[in-house]
């Protein structure tokens, strides 16, 4: 049986290593305006959010940053970083915010406030396209799943465990990996029965490799991609919220969602998520 406490501990340990104690250098909005620029960090390789074509960035985040530069009345200075150190750099005050495809989690909410979400991050199972054994949640009973170690996806597997128990089944073996390319390779070769990933990553995979993999049903309640700001920086959070809400009201956000994700997400929360209690309320499975 899947160990609920082990999953939470694994994710919490990874989060604690990444989220170093905050430095005093984090700037509020008035300081940003006074110095004349806002420093943001974006990721280098998380398609379709961030894509590098040689030295040229593209993807959903690139288009959002371009819109942010038009919205702001000060300069936006962008550095492109590997994901492994990105949140820690924001937490340490080296950057004012992360404009990237980060997913909200309870651990991250302990040190960050999150702006109005920009995309859904609900989790779905992924199987081999020719695996006729799996046609729904109940068919995952006892099967082996691969998940990235320390990820939000791992920490929310207990939701799938509860779904399986409702059908009279149980979680099989959970194998933790360093990265999703490794997971997909083992799934393709039959070492795994299925994996789980967020809806956008899952749809991106199927668009590229639909002859090999198929996307199944949701295995979690709702989830959200949103931009993190160091905890308590209320004016900066309000500024980023204003930008996202203007993008929503103008229809530009939906256009970019359609362009990069293949669908719009009109039912996302229209308020920032700043507490574990609010997050748990929004992500509870129906």
C-alpha positions as CSV (number, residue, x, y, z in Angstrom):
1,X,0.0,0.0,0.0
2,X,1.1,3.5,-0.8
3,X,2.6,5.2,2.3
4,X,0.8,8.6,2.8
5,X,3.3,9.9,5.4
6,X,6.3,8.8,3.3
7,X,5.0,10.8,0.3
8,X,4.4,13.9,2.4
9,X,7.8,13.6,4.1
10,X,9.6,13.1,0.7
11,X,8.0,16.2,-0.8
12,X,8.5,18.2,2.4
13,X,12.2,17.3,2.6
14,X,12.7,18.3,-1.1
15,X,10.9,21.6,-0.4
16,X,12.9,22.4,2.7
17,X,16.1,21.9,0.8
18,X,15.0,24.2,-2.0
19,X,13.4,26.9,0.1
20,X,16.2,28.4,2.1
21,X,15.6,31.0,4.8
22,X,14.6,34.4,3.4
23,X,17.1,37.2,3.1
24,X,16.4,40.7,4.1
25,X,17.0,41.8,0.5
26,X,13.5,41.1,-0.9
27,X,12.2,44.3,-2.4
28,X,8.6,45.6,-2.0
29,X,6.8,47.5,-4.7
30,X,7.8,50.9,-3.5
31,X,11.5,49.9,-3.6
32,X,11.0,48.4,-7.0
33,X,9.6,51.7,-8.3
34,X,12.3,53.7,-6.6
35,X,15.1,51.7,-8.2
36,X,13.3,51.6,-11.5
37,X,13.1,47.9,-12.3
38,X,11.6,44.6,-11.1
39,X,13.9,41.5,-11.2
40,X,12.1,38.3,-12.2
41,X,13.3,34.7,-12.6
42,X,12.0,32.4,-15.3
43,X,12.7,28.7,-16.0
44,X,14.8,27.4,-18.9
45,X,13.1,24.1,-19.8
46,X,9.5,23.4,-18.9
47,X,7.5,23.1,-22.1
48,X,5.0,24.5,-23.0
49,X,5.6,27.2,-20.3
50,X,9.3,27.7,-21.1
51,X,11.0,26.5,-24.2
52,X,14.5,27.4,-25.3
53,X,15.1,27.4,-29.1
54,X,18.9,27.7,-29.1
55,X,19.5,30.9,-27.1
56,X,16.0,32.2,-27.8
57,X,13.2,31.8,-25.2
58,X,9.7,31.1,-26.3
59,X,6.5,29.5,-24.8
60,X,3.6,30.7,-22.6
61,X,5.9,32.4,-20.0
62,X,7.8,34.3,-22.7
63,X,4.6,35.8,-24.0
64,X,3.4,36.6,-20.5
65,X,6.7,38.4,-19.7
66,X,6.3,40.4,-22.9
67,X,2.8,41.4,-21.8
68,X,4.1,42.2,-18.3
69,X,6.8,44.6,-19.8
70,X,4.0,46.5,-21.5
71,X,1.8,46.6,-18.3
72,X,4.5,47.8,-15.9
73,X,5.6,51.4,-15.7
74,X,9.1,50.3,-14.7
75,X,11.7,48.0,-16.3
76,X,11.3,44.2,-16.1
77,X,14.7,42.5,-15.8
78,X,14.6,38.8,-16.6
79,X,17.1,36.0,-15.8
80,X,16.5,32.5,-17.1
81,X,17.5,29.9,-14.5
82,X,17.4,26.1,-14.1
83,X,14.3,25.0,-12.0
84,X,16.5,23.4,-9.3
85,X,17.6,26.8,-7.9
86,X,14.9,29.1,-9.0
87,X,12.5,29.2,-6.0
88,X,15.4,29.4,-3.6
89,X,16.8,32.4,-5.4
90,X,13.4,34.2,-5.2
91,X,13.1,33.2,-1.5
92,X,16.6,34.6,-0.8
93,X,15.7,38.0,-2.3
94,X,17.8,37.7,-5.4
95,X,14.6,38.1,-7.5
96,X,11.4,39.8,-6.7
97,X,9.1,37.1,-8.1
98,X,9.2,33.9,-10.3
99,X,7.2,34.2,-13.5
100,X,7.2,30.5,-14.4
101,X,5.0,27.4,-14.5
102,X,5.4,26.7,-10.7
103,X,2.6,24.6,-9.1
104,X,1.1,25.7,-5.8
105,X,1.6,23.2,-2.9
106,X,1.1,23.3,0.8
107,X,4.9,23.4,1.4
108,X,5.4,26.2,-1.0
109,X,2.6,28.2,0.6
110,X,4.6,28.3,3.9
111,X,7.1,30.6,2.3
112,X,5.4,32.1,-0.7
113,X,2.1,33.8,-1.6
114,X,0.8,32.9,-5.0
115,X,-0.8,35.3,-7.4
116,X,-4.1,34.6,-9.3
117,X,-3.5,31.3,-11.1
118,X,-2.7,31.3,-14.8
119,X,-3.5,27.6,-15.6
120,X,-4.9,24.4,-14.3
121,X,-2.5,21.9,-12.8
122,X,-5.0,19.0,-12.0
123,X,-3.3,15.6,-12.2
124,X,-4.2,12.9,-14.7
125,X,-2.9,9.4,-15.2
126,X,-0.9,8.5,-18.3
127,X,-0.7,4.9,-19.7
128,X,0.8,3.2,-22.7
129,X,-1.4,3.8,-25.7
130,X,-1.8,0.1,-26.4
131,X,-2.4,-0.9,-22.8
132,X,-6.0,-2.2,-22.9
133,X,-5.9,-3.2,-19.2
134,X,-6.4,0.4,-18.1
135,X,-9.7,2.1,-19.0
136,X,-10.4,4.0,-15.7
137,X,-9.4,4.7,-12.1
138,X,-10.5,1.2,-10.9
139,X,-8.1,-0.5,-13.3
140,X,-5.1,1.1,-11.6
141,X,-5.6,-1.2,-8.7
142,X,-2.3,-2.7,-7.6
143,X,-0.4,-1.4,-10.6
144,X,3.1,0.2,-10.5
145,X,3.2,4.0,-10.9
146,X,6.2,6.3,-11.5
147,X,6.4,9.8,-10.1
148,X,9.1,12.5,-9.8
149,X,10.7,12.5,-6.3
150,X,9.9,15.4,-4.1
151,X,7.2,16.8,-6.5
152,X,3.8,18.1,-5.9
153,X,2.5,15.1,-7.9
154,X,4.1,12.8,-5.4
155,X,2.6,14.6,-2.4
156,X,-0.9,14.4,-3.8
157,X,-0.9,10.7,-4.6
158,X,-2.9,10.0,-1.4
159,X,-5.9,11.5,-3.3
160,X,-5.5,8.7,-5.9
161,X,-5.2,6.2,-3.1
162,X,-8.5,7.3,-1.7
163,X,-10.1,7.1,-5.1
164,X,-8.9,3.5,-5.5
165,X,-10.1,2.6,-2.0
166,X,-13.6,3.8,-3.0
167,X,-13.6,1.2,-5.9
168,X,-12.3,-1.6,-3.6
169,X,-8.8,-1.3,-4.9
170,X,-5.4,-0.1,-3.5
171,X,-2.2,1.7,-4.6
172,X,0.4,-0.5,-6.0
173,X,4.2,0.1,-5.9
174,X,5.3,3.8,-6.2
175,X,8.6,4.3,-7.9
176,X,10.3,7.7,-7.5
177,X,12.4,9.2,-10.3
178,X,14.7,12.2,-10.8
179,X,12.9,13.4,-14.0
180,X,9.9,12.7,-16.3
181,X,12.0,11.7,-19.3
182,X,13.2,8.7,-17.3
183,X,9.6,7.9,-16.2
184,X,8.3,8.0,-19.8
185,X,11.1,5.8,-21.0
186,X,10.3,3.2,-18.3
187,X,6.6,3.4,-19.0
188,X,7.2,2.9,-22.7
189,X,9.4,-0.1,-22.0
190,X,6.9,-1.7,-19.6
191,X,8.8,-1.2,-16.4
192,X,5.9,1.0,-15.1
193,X,2.2,0.5,-15.6
194,X,1.3,4.2,-15.5
195,X,2.5,7.6,-14.4
196,X,0.7,10.8,-13.3
197,X,1.3,14.4,-14.4
198,X,-0.5,17.7,-14.5
199,X,-3.0,18.3,-17.3
200,X,-0.8,20.7,-19.4
201,X,2.3,18.4,-19.2
202,X,0.1,15.4,-20.0
203,X,-1.5,17.0,-23.0
204,X,1.9,18.3,-24.2
205,X,3.2,14.7,-24.1
206,X,0.3,13.3,-26.0
207,X,0.5,15.9,-28.6
208,X,4.1,14.9,-29.3
209,X,3.9,11.1,-28.6
210,X,0.3,10.2,-28.9
211,X,1.3,7.0,-30.7
212,X,3.0,5.8,-27.5
213,X,1.0,7.2,-24.6
214,X,-2.6,8.0,-23.7
215,X,-4.1,10.3,-21.1
216,X,-6.7,9.0,-18.7
217,X,-8.9,10.4,-16.0
218,X,-8.1,13.0,-13.2
219,X,-6.4,11.5,-10.2
220,X,-6.6,14.6,-8.0
221,X,-8.8,17.5,-7.2
222,X,-8.0,20.8,-8.9
223,X,-4.5,22.2,-8.9
224,X,-3.0,25.5,-10.1
225,X,0.0,27.0,-11.8
226,X,0.7,30.4,-10.3
227,X,3.5,33.0,-9.8
228,X,5.1,32.9,-6.3
229,X,6.1,36.1,-4.4
230,X,7.9,36.0,-1.0
231,X,5.5,35.7,1.8
232,X,4.0,39.0,3.1
233,X,5.0,41.2,0.1
234,X,1.4,42.3,-0.3
235,X,1.9,45.3,-2.6
236,X,4.0,43.4,-5.1
237,X,1.5,40.5,-5.0
238,X,-1.3,43.0,-5.7
239,X,0.6,44.4,-8.7
240,X,1.0,41.0,-10.2
241,X,-2.6,40.1,-9.5
242,X,-3.6,43.3,-11.3
243,X,-1.6,42.3,-14.3
244,X,-3.1,38.8,-14.5
245,X,-6.7,40.1,-14.0
246,X,-6.2,42.6,-16.8
247,X,-5.0,39.8,-19.0
248,X,-8.1,37.8,-18.1
249,X,-10.5,40.7,-18.6
250,X,-9.1,41.6,-22.0
251,X,-9.2,37.9,-23.2
252,X,-5.4,37.9,-23.8
253,X,-4.8,35.3,-21.1
254,X,-7.3,32.9,-22.7
255,X,-5.7,33.5,-26.1
256,X,-2.3,32.5,-24.7
257,X,-3.7,29.5,-22.9
258,X,-5.3,28.3,-26.2
259,X,-2.1,29.0,-28.1
260,X,0.3,27.1,-25.8
261,X,-2.0,24.7,-23.8
262,X,-4.6,23.8,-26.5
263,X,-7.4,25.0,-24.2
264,X,-8.5,28.0,-22.1
265,X,-9.2,27.7,-18.3
266,X,-12.1,30.1,-17.7
267,X,-12.9,28.7,-14.2
268,X,-9.6,29.4,-12.4
269,X,-9.8,31.3,-9.1
270,X,-9.7,35.1,-9.6
271,X,-8.1,35.7,-6.2
272,X,-4.5,35.1,-5.0
273,X,-3.9,32.0,-2.9
274,X,-2.0,32.9,0.2
275,X,-2.9,30.2,2.8
276,X,-2.9,26.5,3.2
277,X,-6.5,26.6,4.3
278,X,-7.6,28.4,1.1
279,X,-5.6,26.1,-1.1
280,X,-7.0,23.0,0.5
281,X,-10.5,24.4,0.1
282,X,-9.9,25.1,-3.6
283,X,-8.2,21.7,-4.4
284,X,-10.6,19.4,-2.5
285,X,-11.8,16.7,-4.9
286,X,-15.5,16.9,-5.7
